[in-house]
Amino acid sequence: MPGFFMFVQPQYLQFDAPLALQSGASIRAYTLAYETYGQLNATKSNAVLICHALNASHHVAGVYAGQAKSEGWWHTMIGPGKPVDTDTYFVIGVNNLGSCFGSTGPMHQNPDTSEVYGASFPVVTVEDWVNAQARLMDALGIQTLAAVMGGSLGGMQALSWTLQYPSRVRHAVVVASAPNLTAENIAFNEVARRAIATDPDFHGGNFYQHGTVPKRGLRIARMVGHITYLSDDVMNEKFGRELREGVDLKYSTQEVEFQIESYLRHQGDKFAEYFDANTYLLITRALDYFDPARAFGGDLSKALARATAKFLLVSFSTDWRFAPARSHEIAKALLDNHRELSYAEINAPHGHDAFLLEDARYMGVVRSYFESKVSAEMATA
Amino acid sequence: MPGFFMFVQPQYLQFDAPLALQSGASIRAYTLAYETYGQLNATKSNAVLICHALNASHHVAGVYAGQAKSEGWWHTMIGPGKPVDTDTYFVIGVNNLGSCFGSTGPMHQNPDTSEVYGASFPVVTVEDWVNAQARLMDALGIQTLAAVMGGSLGGMQALSWTLQYPSRVRHAVVVASAPNLTAENIAFNEVARRAIATDPDFHGGNFYQHGTVPKRGLRIARMVGHITYLSDDVMNEKFGRELREGVDLKYSTQEVEFQIESYLRHQGDKFAEYFDANTYLLITRALDYFDPARAFGGDLSKALARATAKFLLVSFSTDWRFAPARSHEIAKALLDNHRELSYAEINAPHGHDAFLLEDARYMGVVRSYFESKVSAEMATA
């Protein structure tokens, strides 16, 4: 629908009761920022929860009135007439605990001490986020989700929903995700964390009180991350060995010489302006820790025996961060448990980032899954 | 020969005449550190030059008397009875200009100003290094090399020798190398450089005068580098998701939790103790700049038309830094010019690092190339 905009606004809900966390700590009097799109139907059977990845938020779809370029991060996927159609579904986006876009995070006050959390913000896991999201669903009066959906780290949350609340999820849509991180994935996260934590402006995580921001570390973290989000192919196609200016080399080690350097520096600079350093540590750690098979001696099939939801898994051919083989692991474990499963491997050049981009085949797969499978369950709910 | 050690010692040669550099600058009164192994024969036809990669040196083979663990970086490949047999060949290792192991570099005094070079050390390229190496060969009385050999960035120097001094090289052994860097390769270099250059202890490259060392940046640079040297497979096999201590998670964002984190931090710490930050910038830039096809509109076949040497190319199946496909590009360009070429693709799990490791098939390929091809040319020289 060209010219049509869905105007949305964030909502905030405070939860006073303590939430027990996986670490043994707990958090109380916390706020979750969320948005909803579409209408909850009378039987409350059309709710779809969207879980976000590292640097995204509750602002999944639509636009903010009066704000240019304020499209939600998955607006190509979700909205009126989109693959996840908000004319049919009541879609909820929620900002995770510890993030920096409105939900309670390290930059907020600890109600027990009246001091800013900073480094003392409790370590949160995928399982903790899912528990917090379940409480939000309770508050919204939603017992059962038609679907829970996410890409990358968001896909891990969708998967974890099917294990923590099997009876509350009919469908899980897990895109460009993995059942845990590899050593290489952890290694890249650790480089990013060390860049932040060793920035003198980080002050052990209590930089708010010092009036500083560890921008150097955040820039490096984002640059490293960006490399892993793109495929080698798409980087060569977009940037190759093109020089930033003209055709003559400058012969400089510190100035920008190649286009790819300029692009990465720009991404790093932008990110350092808006993203919280403690949040970066927390979210990459949640990625590291996620490993549902761990409690089952590494046996993912045993771990997924609890899941009763039906699954759509999507992977992308050039994603080397969470390669198709990682989705195959989830698929195999589900099949070992005789679960119903659809799987699409999209031939796309964009690497891990493909899950955020508008690819006709990818959009088509999700659209047809919601039209045929998710809506069918909804009708019988 | 178990129990046999080849004792060696570094030598130093000063070059007073200015060396014109690709950037337009020049450098004078510089020193090259080098080592030699074996004996130059009467016809001076048995010289093999070894070119080093990013963090290696002239100390290629043998050990230093009285120093434990002082084996040269390619001692598995080079020495008496080794694949490059110093009972037959006169092997030369040379530390490149701008490095930090004895040749003139940014930590030394500029004879024109009597000040430490620091950030003002001229940018050096692969081509400049080859010119400096050629002068060293002149000084050693060696007109023609039986072979020039290197891995990774060292392989680029070997390739460049065949283009800059075609008549002075009979064989080029180019291992785990590439005809230029991809955008992704440059991107990883740029992350490392930014980590160093934005470390407050770097002082724009003039940290020597400030009595500081940008160790934070060097650590990050090394951690990033290390990830790209290893394959995903070997990281999973060596470290996987193993915890550093015990079986219980600590739930900490700054402490070490996984073995892979501990390994990377250790590598970073070690490196920051001995490697020069300006050298890191210079050498990664030399990698970025290397691109013999550039002057030929990107046509590598045209660029390699000058080469008359015979080639051995070796690549490793799991090397994702300089993948086998990059060696295929060199092979194709040589074949387009009807050059004599041997190529081995070694099925090894270790990623880029494989070129430094002792793999029986790899060692066998190099040994047989030297025994059959290199020695045959030598006999007729």
Interface residues (C-beta under 8 A of the other chain):
Chain A: Q22 S23 G24 A25 A119 P122 V123 N180 L181 T182 A183 E184 I186 A187 F188 E190 V191 R193 R194 A195 A197 T198 D199 P200 G204 G205 R216 R219 I220 M223 V224 H226 I227 L230 D232 M235 N236 K238 F239 G240 R241 L249 Y251 S252 T253 Q254 E257 F258 Q259 I260 E261 L264 R265 G268 N278 L281 L282 T284 R285 D288 Y289 D291 R294
Chain B: Q22 S23 G24 A25 A119 P122 V123 N180 L181 T182 A183 E184 I186 A187 F188 E190 V191 R193 R194 A195 A197 T198 D199 P200 G204 G205 R216 R219 I220 M223 V224 H226 I227 L230 D232 M235 N236 K238 F239 G240 R241 L249 Y251 S252 T253 Q254 E257 F258 I260 E261 L264 R265 G268 N278 L281 L282 T284 R285 D288 Y289 D291 R294
